[in-house]
Every structure is written in structure tokens, then in C-alpha cells.
Amino acid sequence: MAWFKKLSRYTLLTILLAVILTLGIAVNTPVKVQAQTGFESLSSKIPEQWEFEEATRSGAFVPMYMQGGDARCNCIQDSERSLVALVPASGIGTTMAEYPTFVWYVPRSTAPTVEFVLRDASNEKIYSLKYALTQEGGASAHGLMSLTLPASANISPLEIGQDYRWELVLVCSLEDHSSDVISEGGIRRVQPDSTLVSRIQQVTSPERVALYADARLWYDTLATLMELRRDHPNDKSLAEAWNKLLNSVGLGVISDKRTN
């Protein structure tokens, strides 16, 4: 009988240990899975429509695209894509940022430089910057480029409720600017409600994308999602969300290999 009791205790301890180990595995496994699939539902958060009511008000910004002469034949080497300012179809998008990020696409070309210019509602130049496109061996840089308006450049933050215009100039020839290719977009800084501001400060980057998108903050959504794509270039879920974002404003799939 004593032998039976010892055996029973041993058996009981063995079973108890097995149960504890099993429960430990069951508790830990979902955490690992969740960490690997954090971007899966992000695509569903990207809206189909980015326009906002005030975008069509009288006197609102009208976007412009212009190329001089035979610029596409003499300068741009991409037959399907030209210089593109990444903005909604109306030409104007919103932001809550004092110093927002602008994104544009530069096609394959022989252009030596591309210039970014930001203007206020009075058409006064606020900030400009030139990028050299010619690389070693004579090849021209192309793809997506981005610029975050630098607070360190003694620029005042964008005013809430004001419209601004940003221009891109693809300089095809330093001697003859009649062949320059120009694209532009509009931006308006809006005042978000205090609840959104508080939530933005407490959540992860993918959750911020969802909150920005729900509030139709185009520039903030674009910049945050672009940063995620840079940090996780091989994530298929992020690629799907990125392509949906571009398709939602009629831009189609754009390579995002190059960012600045």
C-alpha cells in the first residue's frame, strides 16, 4: 500500500507538471503569432475616398501639371509615369502636422535636378530645396522622394485653416527652362479634436495609420505608412495597404525604393 501511495504521488506530480507546461505553451503562443501578423488588417483601414467637404469650396486650390515642349521625349524616359506629386484627386490633402512630410515620384529621366517649392496662399515662397538627380556613372536617380519641412530652417509652422501649394520642378535642362516639367499639390493644416491627438500619442505606428486614415489626414497617413514600408520592406500586408492607398487616389502602384 505504501508503494502504491508513492507511485500515485509521483504520477500525480508528473501529470501536474505536464499540465503546467501545456498551459504555458498555450498562453505564450498567441503572443508570438500576434507579433508576426500586426499589419494584417491595415489594408482594410485605408478608405476609398479622401476628399473632404471644404476641398471643393469656392476659391479652393486647383492642382496643376505642366510639361514644356517635348519634355517627355527629350527628358523623361519612362513612357508610363511622369513627375507626380502624391496628393488626392482634388489636388489638396490635409495634415495635423506643423511641419508635414511631402512625397513625390520622379520618373527615369536625364534631368540633372528636381526642385521642391512651398508657397503660401499669397503665392509667396516659404521654402525651397534642390535635389541633384545625377548619380555616379551618369545614371539619374528615380522613384519616390520625400521631404519633411524642416523646423530648423527658421520656417514658421503651417497655419491652421490655411491653404498652401507645393511645386515640383523637374529641370530637364539647366540652359533652357522651357522644357521643365512641373507638378504640384495643395495642403491644408487642420485642427484635430483633442481625443484624436491623445490617442495618436498612445498607439503603435500601424494604429496611427488607421487613425490618420479615419480622420482623412492624407499627408500623415502617407508619411507614416511610407515609414513602415521602409522599416519592413518585405511585409506583404504593408505592401497591400500601400498599394491600396495609392490606388485610392488614382495613382496606381508606384515603386517606393527611394526615399530621402
C-alpha positions in Angstrom: 0.0 0.0 0.0 2.9 2.4 0.8 4.4 1.6 -2.6 1.0 2.5 -4.3 0.8 5.8 -2.5 4.3 6.8 -3.5 3.6 5.8 -7.1 0.3 7.8 -7.1 2.1 10.9 -5.8 4.8 10.5 -8.4 2.1 10.0 -11.1 0.2 13.0 -9.9 3.2 15.3 -9.9 4.1 14.1 -13.4 0.6 14.9 -14.7 0.5 18.2 -12.9 3.9 19.2 -14.4 2.7 18.3 -17.9 -0.5 20.4 -17.5 1.6 23.4 -16.4 3.9 23.1 -19.3 1.0 22.7 -21.7 -0.8 25.8 -20.3 2.5 27.8 -20.6 2.8 27.0 -24.3 -0.9 27.8 -24.9 -0.5 31.2 -23.2 2.7 32.2 -24.9 2.0 31.0 -28.5 -0.7 33.7 -29.4 1.7 36.4 -28.3 4.3 35.3 -30.8 1.8 34.9 -33.6 0.3 38.4 -32.9 3.8 39.9 -33.2 4.3 38.4 -36.6 0.9 39.5 -38.0 0.5 43.0 -36.7 -0.1 44.6 -40.1 -2.6 42.1 -41.5 -5.8 44.2 -41.1 -4.1 47.5 -42.0 -5.3 47.5 -45.6 -8.9 47.4 -44.5 -8.4 50.7 -42.7 -7.4 52.6 -45.9 -10.5 54.5 -47.2 -11.7 54.5 -50.8 -12.4 58.3 -50.7 -10.0 61.0 -49.5 -11.9 64.2 -50.3 -13.2 66.4 -47.5 -16.1 68.9 -47.7 -14.1 72.1 -47.7 -11.8 70.9 -50.6 -14.4 72.0 -53.2 -15.3 75.4 -51.7 -15.1 78.4 -53.8 -11.6 79.6 -54.4 -10.1 76.3 -53.3 -6.7 75.1 -54.7 -6.7 73.7 -58.2 -3.8 71.4 -58.9 -1.6 71.8 -62.0 0.6 69.6 -64.1 2.6 71.1 -66.9 5.4 70.0 -69.1 7.2 72.2 -71.6 7.5 71.4 -75.3 8.7 67.9 -76.0 9.9 67.3 -72.4 8.6 63.8 -72.2 10.6 62.8 -75.4 13.8 64.8 -74.5 13.9 64.4 -70.7 11.6 61.7 -69.3 12.5 58.2 -70.2 9.5 56.5 -68.5 6.7 56.1 -71.1 4.1 55.3 -68.4 4.8 57.7 -65.5 5.8 61.3 -65.3 6.5 63.6 -62.3 3.8 63.0 -59.7 3.0 64.9 -56.5 1.3 62.4 -54.2 -1.9 64.1 -53.4 -5.6 63.1 -53.5 -7.6 63.6 -56.8 -8.8 67.0 -55.7 -5.2 68.1 -55.5 -5.3 69.1 -51.9 -4.9 67.0 -48.7 -5.0 67.7 -45.0 -2.5 67.3 -42.2 -2.4 67.9 -38.4 1.4 68.4 -38.5 3.1 71.7 -38.0 5.9 70.5 -40.3 4.4 67.9 -42.5 6.1 65.4 -44.9 5.7 65.7 -48.7 6.1 62.8 -51.0 6.5 62.7 -54.8 7.6 60.4 -57.6 10.4 61.2 -60.0 10.5 59.1 -63.2 13.5 57.9 -65.1 14.9 60.9 -66.9 18.0 62.7 -68.0 17.1 65.7 -65.8 20.0 66.9 -63.6 17.9 68.2 -60.8 14.4 68.4 -59.2 13.3 71.3 -57.1 10.7 71.4 -54.3 9.0 74.8 -53.6 6.4 75.5 -50.9 4.2 78.6 -51.3 1.6 80.3 -49.1 -1.9 81.4 -50.1 -0.4 84.7 -51.4 2.0 82.7 -53.7 4.9 83.8 -51.6 7.8 81.3 -51.5 8.2 79.8 -48.0 10.8 77.2 -48.6 12.6 75.6 -51.5 15.2 72.9 -51.9 17.0 71.4 -55.0 17.9 67.7 -55.3 20.7 66.6 -57.6 19.5 63.6 -59.6 22.6 62.6 -61.5 24.5 59.8 -59.8 27.9 58.1 -60.4 28.2 56.8 -63.9 25.7 59.3 -65.3 22.6 57.4 -64.2 19.6 59.5 -62.9 18.0 58.8 -59.5 14.3 58.0 -59.7 11.5 56.7 -57.6 9.8 58.1 -54.6 11.3 61.0 -52.8 10.1 62.7 -49.6 10.8 65.9 -47.7 9.8 66.8 -44.1 9.5 70.5 -43.8 12.5 71.3 -41.5 11.7 73.3 -38.3 15.4 74.0 -38.1 15.3 76.1 -41.2 13.6 79.1 -39.4 10.3 78.3 -41.0 7.1 79.1 -39.2 4.7 76.1 -38.7 1.9 75.8 -41.2 -1.1 77.9 -40.0 -4.3 76.0 -39.2 -7.0 76.5 -41.8 -4.7 78.0 -44.5 -4.1 76.6 -47.9 -0.5 76.1 -49.2 0.8 75.0 -52.6 3.9 72.9 -53.2 5.5 72.7 -56.5 7.9 70.2 -58.1 10.1 71.2 -61.0 12.0 68.6 -63.0 14.7 70.7 -64.6 15.4 69.0 -67.9 18.0 71.5 -69.0 20.0 74.0 -67.0 20.3 76.2 -70.1 16.7 76.1 -71.3 13.9 76.1 -68.7 11.1 76.0 -71.3 11.4 72.2 -71.1 10.9 72.0 -67.4 8.3 69.5 -66.1 6.1 70.9 -63.3 3.7 69.1 -60.9 2.1 70.5 -57.8 -0.3 69.7 -54.9 -2.1 71.5 -52.1 -2.0 71.1 -48.4 -4.1 72.4 -45.5 -3.3 72.0 -41.8 -6.4 71.3 -39.8 -7.1 71.3 -36.1 -7.9 67.7 -34.9 -10.0 67.1 -31.9 -8.3 66.6 -28.6 -9.4 62.9 -28.4 -7.6 62.1 -31.6 -4.4 63.9 -30.5 -4.4 61.9 -27.3 -5.0 58.6 -29.0 -2.2 59.2 -31.5 0.3 59.7 -28.7 -0.6 56.3 -27.1 -0.8 53.8 -30.0 1.6 52.0 -32.3 2.6 53.1 -35.8 0.1 50.8 -37.6 -2.7 52.0 -35.3 -1.7 55.6 -36.1 -2.1 54.9 -39.8 -5.6 53.7 -39.1 -6.5 56.8 -37.0 -5.0 59.2 -39.6 -6.9 57.5 -42.4 -10.1 57.5 -40.5 -9.7 61.3 -40.0 -8.8 61.7 -43.7 -5.4 63.2 -42.8 -3.8 62.4 -46.1 -0.2 63.6 -45.5 0.0 62.0 -42.1 -1.3 58.7 -43.3 1.0 58.7 -46.3 4.1 59.6 -44.3 3.5 57.1 -41.5 2.7 54.2 -43.9 5.8 55.1 -46.0 8.0 54.9 -42.9 6.5 51.5 -42.0 7.2 50.3 -45.6 10.8 51.5 -45.2 11.3 49.6 -41.9 9.5 46.4 -43.2 10.2 46.3 -46.9 9.3 42.6 -47.3 6.0 42.7 -45.4 3.2 41.7 -47.8 0.4 43.1 -45.7 2.1 46.5 -45.7 2.6 46.3 -49.4 -1.1 45.7 -49.8 -2.0 48.7 -47.7 0.5 50.9 -49.5 -0.9 49.9 -53.0 -4.4 50.4 -51.8 -3.5 53.9 -50.5 -2.1 54.9 -53.9 -5.0 53.3 -55.8 -7.5 55.2 -53.6 -6.3 58.4 -55.2 -5.8 57.1 -58.7 -2.0 56.8 -58.6 -1.7 53.1 -59.1 1.3 51.1 -58.0 4.5 53.2 -57.6 7.8 51.8 -56.6 9.0 53.1 -53.2 12.6 52.1 -53.5 14.0 55.6 -53.0 13.2 57.9 -50.1 15.0 60.9 -48.7 
